[in-house]
Amino acid sequence: MEWKKLLADTRLGSKINPPYDPVKYHMSEFEKDYWRIINSASFRRLQDKTQVFPLEKSDFVRTRLTHSIETSSLAKQLTAMITKNISIYQKDTLYEISSDQAVLAGDIAMCGGLLHDIGNPPFGHFGEVIIRDWFINNMKDYTYMDKPLNAILTNQMKNDFYNFEGNAQALRLVIKLHHLDSDFGLNLTTSVLNTVVKYPTDSLRINENDADIKLHKLGYYLSENNEFSKIARDTGTKIKNTYYRHPLTFILEAADDIAYATADLEDAFKKNFFSIETFVEFFKNELRDYEKADLITKEQIEKSNLLIEKFSELKEEFKHENSKEILIFQNWISHVRDWLMFCAAYGFTNSYTEIMEGTFKKDIFEESFHGGTIRILKGAMHKFVYSTPKIIKMELGAQSILNSLLDKFIPAIIYFEEESENNSGYKQTKAEHNLTNLISENYKENYLKSKTTDPIHNLYLRLLLVTDFICGMTDSYAKNLYQELSGLYK
């Protein structure tokens, strides 16, 4: 791969021409992307989508919006660090990146950070699990022309739903579901779109146990197969019919991991899910277990232990301060974040040739000083937050909401726009027609525009129409619609 193509400013739609003199008031194509993203309704809706705590009333915890802004900032900063490293430590590389290209790469990574969660359904990653499980458990119970859905859809169509993924939905959302000034949604540059696709694979090739992380999850649906192929060709990440990760995707994923492993942990501490003492005990126990299982190097153990020792320094520093506990933890998190940024930059630089050749299969933290640390921090969220009764109750509530909406809208959509002589006797009921009227006109217009002469493919697109509708909901909208359709009025 080469940076000239990786930084492609081509678009699926027409080039965006401003009404002013583009030479006098120059703006890069990626700066235009940034504006289009933050000005979109889908991005604004992230302010009412769960990051960790569903339907949270407090105003200090992160939402998907604040998490995306933090990830965007970290991605741009990390790109600057990495491109600087390349200029210093990779002077003889075949994959040189100029200073001008480094700036553009930072802008692309920044846009990717804003977009990376834009396709997620309500109620965080648990919402993705609910949607997958619903289709796995219920597809067989609904019929089209008297045949079960799971018997007539192709394997790839079924697998798209069985492996439903917010990342794949993000690509679909920004290129299909916005009606702005193009037939291609927000009409973003192909390099930004490619960076957002963490897993450049379709649902037939997923293998979560494969050594190559690009195969672990679904990256694009069958419905976006042609568009993704063009995106990859434009950016040079499709080589001899094989898709490779865009190098900036590694940076975006690292920025996302840093934001998740530090900021979300800080929120959990503020909400009293754990104390510093219990956290330190957990950290030490995990480190000991990793060492016994030979999952961590001696050097990584030493570096992680230095982080634990940092707590003692901070306790001494803030011993005369009121609210010293939160000050200690916040400063510790800031210190850890800086270390993780350094390690991500090191990991990318150290594996630069492999990344550019498409042969690097791991995440860039794995062999760094704090490859063990970031795993422990992620594990802390599961230990102290996700397994608690409070979060479990919230997630069970979210499950009731999304399952109920899918129970209503999936059967309602099966015969949408299918009333014809050939389908005599198969049509929507009045109630199903009314339910369909609640779906966004943008989404329905996209379906009508995408229809083909193949009735099974059209059925697949109608099922996507429902997941499009649900993924576009905020937490509050989903909850309110569920209550209204269930007759639970305030």
DOSETOR-753933 format. One record per residue (C-alpha): residue in one letter; x, y, z. Coordinates in pm, whole numbers, plus 50000, padded with zeros to 5 digits. Example, Ala and Ser with C-alpha at 12.3 -4.5 7.8 and 13.67 -1.06 7.14 Angstrom:
A512304955050780
S513674989450714
! end
This chain:
M500005000050000
E501145035849943
W500125068250112
K499305085949787
K496375062149737
L495625056350106
L494925093650141
A492595094249840
D490215123849839
T487865107649588
R484165103749671
L481505078749570
G479435108449457
S480345140749284
K483115163449407
I481945189949655
N482385224649505
P481955254149745
P480335286649624
Y483455306549719
D486885307349557
P488445273649658
V491965286449592
K491645317749802
Y489855299850086
H491385265450066
M489855237150264
S491035201250227
E488525174550130
F488905159450476
E488125192350648
K484935192750439
D484225157550564
Y484675169150924
W482025195950879
R479615172250706
I479945146950987
I479415170651281
N476535187451098
S474695154451047
A471655143551247
S473185109251307
F476195124651479
R474015147151696
R471925117251803
L475005102051966
Q474435126052256
D471535103552366
K473125069752300
T474715048252568
Q478455046052609
V478435024652926
F475465034653142
P472065030652966
L469485058353014
E471805076053254
K470305106753422
S473635121753534
D475245147553306
F478895139753386
V479255104853239
R480245099652878
T477725094152602
R478525080452257
L478915116652147
T481565126252403
H483295092652357
S483435098551980
I484865133552026
E487535120052263
T488395091752023
S488625116751738
S491045138651931
L493175109152040
A493265095351684
K494535128151542
Q497155132151814
L498275095951778
T498605099751401
A500855130051453
M503045110351693
I503285080651457
T504065100351142
K506765118851338
N508205085351447
I508215073051087
S510165103650971
I512765097551244
Y513025059751280
Q511955047750935
K514145069850717
D514955041850477
T511415028850450
L509835021350113
Y506645036350255
E507705072250309
I505075097350423
S505665134550362
S504875161950613
D501905173050401
Q500585137550386
A501025134450763
V498695164050815
L496075148750586
A496405115050762
G495685132351094
D492545148450950
I491325114950818
A491915098051154
M490075126751325
C487055121451100
G487235084051160
G487055089851534
L483845109651495
L482305082351280
H483435050051442
D480315045051658
I477785063451443
G476105030851336
N475625016751685
P472045009451798
P470565022652123
F471935009552453
G475565005352354
H477244973352243
F474604953552432
G472134966152172
E474184949051901
V474014916152092
I470244919052135
I469704924451762
R471954895051668
D470254871851916
W466784882451803
F467474872251444
I469214839951544
N466284829951764
N463334843351564
M464134843351191
K462584808751156
D459264820251306
Y458364844951029
T457404836050674
Y457374851250328
M455024834450082
D454524806750340
K458244798950364
P460344806150676
L462674835750632
N465714815350732
A464894790050456
I464694814850168
L467364840850243
T470874833050118
N473574823950371
Q475194858150341
M471874875850390
K471174855750704
N474714859650834
D474484897450796
F471744896951061
Y473174868751274
N476434888551296
F474874923051309
E477604948651377
G477514985851444
N480694990551242
A479074976450928
Q475984997251002
A478155028451020
L479325023450662
R475755017150545
L474465047350733
V476895072950594
I476765061150231
K473065051950204
L470825066550473
H471485104050460
H469765125150197
L471985155350152
D473385165149811
S474365131149676
D473055096349604
F475765084149841
G474595097250178
L477055121350334
N479295116050030
L482465113650238
T485925107050095
T486825070950029
S489845072650262
V487685083350557
L485135056150478
N487855029750451
T489475039950779
V486175034550962
V485824998450839
K487704980051114
Y487004945650970
P487244945050588
T485364912350554
D481834901150473
S479664878850690
L480664846750509
R484344850650601
I484104860050967
N486264838851196
E486634852651548
N489344826751624
D491524835851327
A494974849651402
D494184879451178
I491984904251367
K490554918451045
L488394886851022
H486984888051374
K483794907451297
L481574918851013
G482814949850829
Y480214955050557
Y476884940350455
L476004923750127
S474014955350049
E477234976150047
N479454950749872
N479864970949551
E480455003949730
F483064989149962
S484854973349667
K485155007549503
I486295023649829
A489054997549868
R490155000749504
D490365038649531
T492525036949843
G494665007649734
T493594984250015
K492164958849769
I495024939249617
K494374909149393
N490804905549524
T491964905649887
Y490974933550126
Y493494947050373
R493034970150668
H493725006550598
P496805015750811
L494885044150976
T492345018551098
F494965004951340
I495385040151477
L491635045751504
E491165012851687
A493975021351930
A492435055552000
D489055039152063
D490645014052301
I492475041452492
A489295061952529
Y487325031452642
A489985018252881
T490565051553055
A487605075253024
D484925048853088
L486865036253388
E486995071753522
D483205074553488
A482735041653673
F484985054153955
K482975086453983
K479815065754013
N481385046154303
F481525012454129
F484885006354296
S487505022554519
I491185028054453
E492024999954697
T489774974454527
F491024985254185
V494694981554286
E493964947054430
F492224936754108
F495094950353896
K497724931254097
N495734898754087
E495234901053713
L498914908353660
R499814878053871
D497434855853673
Y498844868153342
E502344860453465
K501404825153574
A499744818353240
D502764832353055
L500534857952880
I502794887352951
T506504894552927
K508794903053218
E509234938253083
Q505474943153056
I505064931853418
E507664957153531
K505994985553341
S502544976653476
N503904975553831
L505265010853785
L501705022253715
I500555007154044
E503385024854225
K502175057554073
F499165056154306
S501475060154608
E503075091054456
L499695106654384
K498395099054735
E501335118454876
E500835146754626
F497155151554709
K497175142655079
H496015177455184
E493335181054915
N489595177254964
S488045150354742
K491535136154705
E490285101954594
I488835114854268
L491855137254211
I494185107654259
F492255085354021
Q491815112153755
N495505120453759
W496385083553747
I494095078753446
S495745108453273
H499175093353340
V498055059553203
R496515075552894
D499835092252812
W501635059052845
L499095041352623
M499475068052356
F503255063052363
C502835025152341
A500385027252050
A502795050051863
Y505635025751935
G503574995551831
F502605010851497
T506115023551420
N507714990451517
S505384971251283
Y505214997851013
T506454976850721
E504104948050805
I501174971950838
M501884988050502
E502274953950338
G499024941250489
T500694912850680
F500284926551034
K497514906951205
K497444919051566
D496564951351743
I499414975951789
F499384973652171
E500074936652196
E503864937152205
S504314971452362
F505244979352723
H501574981052822
G500044953252616
G499044936952944
T497924969353107
I495274977552850
R493824942452878
I493614946453255
L491924980353224
K489314965852987
G488844936653225
A488234960953510
M485134974353331
H483704939153314
K484644931653675
F483364963553836
V480644975853599
Y479084951853350
S478564923653599
T476834945353863
P473084942253934
K472514978653838
I473914974653487
I472374940253444
K468924954553523
M469464982853276
E470564958453008
L467574935753068
G465354966253029
A467084974652701
Q466554938752589
S462804941452652
I462654973852455
L464584962352146
N463014927752137
S459554943152150
L460334967351867
L461754939551650
D458734917651732
K456474944951595
F458364959351300
I459854928051139
P456494911551058
A455074945550965
I457724951450699
I457684917350527
Y455074927650268
F455834964950255
E455314976849895
E454644940749792
E450944942849706
S450504930649350
E448684904449150
N451624880749192
N451354883549571
S447594878949590
G446614873549952
Y450014884250084
K449864920250200
Q450224942450501
T447414944950752
K446164979250854
A448174977251179
E451334967250988
H450804995850746
N450505020051039
L453705006651193
T455535011150864
N454415047350855
L456465053251171
I459705044450990
S461765073950868
E460945084950514
N464685086950438
Y465085050150513
K462025040050312
E463185061050016
N466545043550028
Y464775009950018
L462635019749721
K465705032849539
S467645000749613
K464924976149509
T465834950549246
T463904925249037
D464854897849286
P462084893649548
I464404876249797
H466984903849777
N464184929249826
L463024910150135
Y466594912250269
L466564949950208
R463254953250393
L464694935450694
L467624959650679
L465064987550671
V463974977451022
T467514975451159
D468235009150995
F465235023851176
I466145009151514
C469845018151487
G468875054051411
M467005056751741
T468405073052052
D468025054952384
S465205078052488
Y463335075352158
A463515037252166
K462255036752525
N459415061252455
L458325043552135
Y458315010152318
Q456115024952593
E453745040952345
L453345009552133
S452844989152450
G450125012552578
L452295023652870
Y451425060552866
K452705084653128
! end
